[in-house]
């Protein structure tokens, strides 16, 4: 049990990578506080996670709600040892077709809210803890239409390095997990039907060297590593969980003879 007697906060812990991580953390002995915007999915997640989990409704962009959720969780389970700032949103923001409101919503959710989540958490966090920020391959791939999302995730990487410098005196490690395409509800907008998702998965698999999309558990297990003592000397790192899409794109099936 790699997280025995640890308390963790996971934002966006009611679905996708966040929920997969919450399940893994509980299985590894942690008590977990999950937040999200959707009351129904939070309640369902909490029921599945069991007594060692607490679900609190809190929109990541609502700083006061996040602070209140952390306070409630700490009162129940004790000071935090682990923070996984996972909550984020996609968003198409092409040049020439984007409103200020749409652009700012992505930035506010994916980077501003992440900073203030960490700021609220560290005040109630034990020394020698672990903070993991959720990045993305989109920060480096130059995918058309994703300027705000790419900027936000590149900002997460840069911000993590600053936080690591600031929090190292307390022994708190700050690292980034950068997923590639994973089978999560984040695709619901782009691929709303089973057939649309199957086509998307086929296309992405052809452009991924390992020839498949990730499962949420692939990312969750990397977060577990970064949260655990196995990574006790890993600081300000970024681990891509993308089947080789960023490091060896020429190895993808689409380029094979």
Buried (B, 14 or more C-beta within 10 A) or exposed (E): EBBEEBBBBBBBBBBBBBBBBBBBBBBBEBBBBBBBBEEEBBEBBBEEBEEBBBBBBBBBBBBEBBBBBBBBBBEEBBBBBBBBBBBBBBBBBEEEEBEEEEBEBBBBBBBBBBBBBBEBBBEBBBEEBBBBBBBBBBBBBEEEBBBBBBBBBBBBBEBBBEBBEEBEEEEBBBBBBBBBBBBBEBBEEEBEEEEEBEEBBEEBBEBBBBBBBBBBBBBBBBBBBBBBEEBEEEBBBBBBBBBBBBEEBEBBEEEEE
